[in-house]
Amino acid sequence: MKKLILISCLLATAITTNAQQTDFPKLTGPYLDQKPPGMTPEIFAPGIVSTELHEFACSFTPDGKEFYFSRRDFEKNEVGVFFTKLTKDGWSIPTEFIEMACYEPLVTPNGKRLYFSEMGVKDNKLQMVIWYLERNEQEWSKPISAGEFLSPDKAMYISVANSGNIYTTNITGGMGNAKLAVSQFVDNKNSELRNIGPFFNDGKNEMYPFISPDESYLLFCHPVSQLDDGNGIYVTFNVGNGKWSEPKYVDLGMKAGTPYVSPDGKYLFFTSGERRKGDIYWVSSKIIEELRPRE
């Protein structure tokens, strides 16, 4: 009898797994075979990446063949980094990638590291910790602490330039007093965080920076409670000598956060939607270039 029950359970599992694989569409093209958007934002990979849960903060590997994103289930109080990969059989079903309660993955421009954030408990206190994985041939290493200059409770949302400079949200003053900051990569190591200015960090709680690989522009976000025109993404352009242009609002026609631009520079990805029920959207990056100052 026990053997029959075991066989029945295994058969049921096999049928369920096969049904899931059969139901999942065969996606073989770039960007999970999705039709590229124009100047109007569209939900990215509905039903595959963007679901009834809360998806946010995403990143591709430089070759565009791996996609990482955050997914949170508020009812179950669960959050994790998920990924899908382009194989000879097409894009794989998105599955949880790291066995930790983590989010906000960022693959560096050279593809050698993947940074992510974890909100963990230490000494009976919630703490924000930054980790990274190191690429070893085709595999990722186990999680490695990103260092004391970023953790604990110092940084949130990592973005890395070709130079190795790390742009992040400085949360040392508390989550309600976030600042944009940079850690310079000098002599093969990163320096302590330094807040960016002017035009920044003027009390509006600025966060979620994305730096273009060549550091020619910087995207960032204001929270909804601090902004008269709604929660949105702004862009500022590097004008040389460590200075930035006055930020301009990127009008996406909706509230938006956690900006990220694809490795080929063609698309802006961001999070939007209802509170606790966001989706990942994408739009042509021309919307950024239209705001670039003209000489």
C-alpha positions in Angstrom: 0.0 0.0 0.0 2.8 2.4 1.0 4.6 1.7 -2.3 1.3 2.4 -4.3 0.9 5.7 -2.4 4.5 6.7 -3.2 4.2 5.8 -6.8 0.9 7.8 -7.0 2.6 10.8 -5.5 5.6 10.6 -7.9 3.2 10.2 -10.8 1.2 13.2 -9.8 4.3 15.3 -9.4 5.5 14.3 -12.8 2.2 15.1 -14.4 2.1 18.6 -12.7 5.7 19.4 -13.7 5.0 18.3 -17.3 1.8 20.4 -17.4 3.7 23.5 -16.2 6.4 22.9 -18.8 3.8 22.4 -21.6 1.8 25.5 -20.6 4.9 27.7 -20.6 5.3 29.3 -24.0 8.4 28.7 -26.1 10.3 32.0 -26.1 13.4 32.2 -28.3 14.1 35.8 -29.1 15.8 38.6 -27.2 14.1 40.1 -24.2 12.1 37.0 -23.6 10.7 37.2 -27.1 8.6 40.3 -26.2 7.7 42.9 -28.8 9.9 46.0 -28.2 8.0 49.0 -26.9 8.1 52.5 -28.4 7.8 55.8 -26.4 4.8 54.5 -24.5 5.6 52.2 -21.5 4.3 48.6 -21.6 4.3 45.8 -19.1 7.3 43.5 -19.6 6.5 39.8 -20.2 3.0 39.8 -18.7 2.1 36.5 -17.1 5.8 35.4 -17.2 7.8 38.0 -15.4 5.0 40.5 -14.4 2.3 38.5 -12.5 -0.3 39.0 -9.9 2.5 39.3 -7.4 4.8 42.3 -6.9 7.7 42.4 -9.3 10.4 45.1 -9.3 14.1 45.9 -9.8 15.6 43.9 -12.7 18.8 43.3 -14.5 20.2 41.5 -17.6 23.6 40.0 -18.1 25.7 41.9 -20.7 24.9 39.4 -23.5 21.1 39.7 -22.8 20.8 35.9 -22.2 20.0 36.0 -18.5 17.4 38.1 -16.7 17.1 38.6 -13.0 14.3 40.3 -11.1 12.7 40.7 -7.7 9.4 39.2 -6.7 7.5 39.7 -3.5 4.5 37.9 -2.1 3.0 40.2 0.5 0.4 37.7 1.7 3.1 35.1 2.4 5.6 37.7 3.5 8.2 36.3 1.0 10.6 38.0 -1.3 13.3 36.6 -3.6 15.4 37.1 -6.7 14.1 35.1 -9.7 15.8 34.5 -13.0 15.3 33.1 -16.4 17.9 32.1 -19.0 18.0 31.7 -22.8 18.9 28.1 -23.6 18.9 26.1 -26.9 15.3 25.3 -26.0 14.3 28.9 -25.4 13.8 31.0 -22.2 13.5 28.9 -19.1 10.6 29.2 -16.6 11.4 31.9 -14.1 12.6 30.3 -10.8 14.0 31.5 -7.5 17.7 32.1 -7.9 19.2 32.7 -4.4 18.1 30.8 -1.2 17.9 34.1 0.8 15.2 36.7 1.4 16.8 39.1 -1.1 15.9 41.5 -3.8 17.2 44.3 -6.2 19.7 42.3 -8.3 22.2 44.1 -10.4 24.7 42.5 -12.8 27.8 44.7 -13.4 28.5 45.9 -16.9 31.4 43.3 -17.3 29.1 40.5 -16.1 31.5 39.4 -13.4 29.4 40.3 -10.4 25.8 40.3 -9.3 24.9 42.6 -6.4 21.8 42.2 -4.3 20.3 43.4 -1.1 19.1 41.5 2.0 17.0 42.7 4.9 18.2 40.3 7.7 17.9 40.1 11.5 21.1 40.5 13.5 21.2 41.2 17.3 17.4 41.2 17.2 17.5 44.1 14.8 16.5 44.4 11.1 19.6 45.4 9.0 20.1 46.1 5.3 23.1 44.1 4.0 24.6 44.2 0.5 26.0 41.0 -1.0 27.4 40.0 -4.3 28.1 36.8 -6.3 31.3 36.3 -8.3 31.1 34.8 -11.8 33.3 31.7 -12.2 33.2 30.5 -15.8 29.4 29.8 -16.2 28.5 29.6 -12.6 28.0 32.1 -9.8 29.8 31.8 -6.4 28.1 31.7 -3.0 27.1 35.1 -1.6 30.0 37.3 -0.5 29.7 40.3 1.8 30.2 43.5 -0.3 32.2 45.2 2.5 31.8 47.5 5.4 31.6 50.6 3.1 28.2 49.3 2.0 26.9 47.3 5.0 25.1 47.1 7.3 22.5 49.9 7.0 24.6 52.0 4.8 23.5 51.4 1.2 20.4 50.3 -0.8 20.1 49.6 -4.5 23.4 49.2 -6.2 24.5 50.4 -9.7 28.0 50.0 -11.1 29.8 51.9 -13.9 32.5 50.6 -16.3 35.0 52.4 -14.1 34.1 50.3 -11.0 32.5 53.3 -9.3 29.4 52.2 -7.3 26.4 54.5 -7.2 23.8 53.7 -4.5 21.3 55.1 -2.0 23.0 56.3 1.2 20.6 55.2 4.1 22.9 56.0 7.0 20.6 58.9 7.9 17.5 56.6 7.9 15.1 55.4 5.3 13.3 58.7 5.4 16.4 60.7 4.7 18.0 58.8 1.8 20.8 60.4 -0.3 22.4 59.6 -3.6 26.0 58.6 -3.1 29.0 57.2 -4.9 31.9 55.0 -3.9 34.9 55.7 -6.2 37.0 52.8 -7.4 40.6 53.8 -6.8 43.8 51.6 -6.5 41.7 48.5 -7.1 39.3 49.1 -4.2 36.2 51.1 -3.4 36.3 54.2 -1.2 33.8 55.2 1.5 30.5 56.5 0.3 30.3 60.2 -0.6 27.0 62.0 -1.2 26.6 63.5 -4.7 25.8 67.2 -5.3 24.8 69.9 -6.1 21.2 69.6 -7.4 20.9 66.5 -5.3 20.3 65.6 -1.7 18.2 68.7 -0.9 15.9 67.0 1.5 13.6 65.3 -1.0 14.7 61.8 -0.1 16.4 60.8 -3.4 17.0 57.1 -4.0 17.3 54.2 -6.5 20.1 55.5 -8.7 21.0 53.9 -12.0 24.3 55.0 -13.6 25.0 54.5 -17.3 28.1 52.4 -17.8 30.0 55.3 -19.2 28.7 57.6 -16.4 27.3 60.0 -18.9 23.9 60.1 -17.2 22.3 59.2 -13.9 18.7 58.1 -13.2 17.1 58.3 -9.8 13.8 58.4 -8.0 11.8 60.4 -5.4 9.2 58.7 -3.2 5.6 59.6 -3.7 5.2 61.4 -0.3 8.0 63.9 -1.2 7.0 64.9 -4.7 4.2 67.2 -5.9 4.0 65.7 -9.3 4.0 62.1 -8.1 6.6 59.3 -7.5 8.8 59.5 -10.5 12.2 59.0 -12.2 14.6 61.9 -12.9 17.6 62.1 -15.1 20.8 64.2 -14.8 23.7 64.4 -17.3 27.4 64.5 -16.6 28.7 67.9 -17.7 32.3 67.2 -16.7 34.6 68.0 -13.7 32.5 66.0 -11.4 29.4 68.1 -12.0 25.9 67.2 -13.1 23.1 69.0 -15.0 19.9 70.1 -13.3 17.7 67.0 -13.0 14.8 66.7 -15.4 11.6 64.7 -14.9 11.2 61.6 -17.1 7.5 61.7 -17.9 6.4 58.1 -18.2 2.7 58.9 -17.7 2.6 56.9 -14.5 4.3 56.6 -11.1 7.7 54.9 -11.5 10.7 53.6 -9.5 13.8 51.4 -9.5 15.1 52.5 -13.0 17.4 50.3 -15.0 18.6 50.6 -18.6 19.3 47.4 -20.7 23.0 46.6 -21.5 22.5 47.6 -25.2 21.2 51.0 -24.0 17.9 50.6 -25.9 15.3 50.3 -23.2 14.5 51.8 -19.8 13.0 49.3 -17.3 11.2 50.4 -14.2 8.6 49.4 -11.6 5.0 50.8 -11.6 1.5 49.8 -10.5 -0.5 49.6 -7.4 1.1 49.6 -3.9 2.2 46.0 -3.1 1.2 45.0 -6.6 3.7 46.4 -9.0 4.9 45.2 -12.4 8.0 45.7 -14.4 7.5 48.0 -17.4 9.8 48.9 -20.3 10.0 51.8 -22.8 12.4 53.1 -25.4 15.4 54.8 -23.9 14.9 57.6 -26.5 12.7 59.1 -23.7 15.9 59.7 -21.8 17.9 61.0 -24.8 15.2 63.6 -25.6 16.0 65.3 -22.2 19.8 65.5 -22.9 21.0 69.1 -22.9 21.7 70.5 -26.4 24.9 72.4 -27.0 
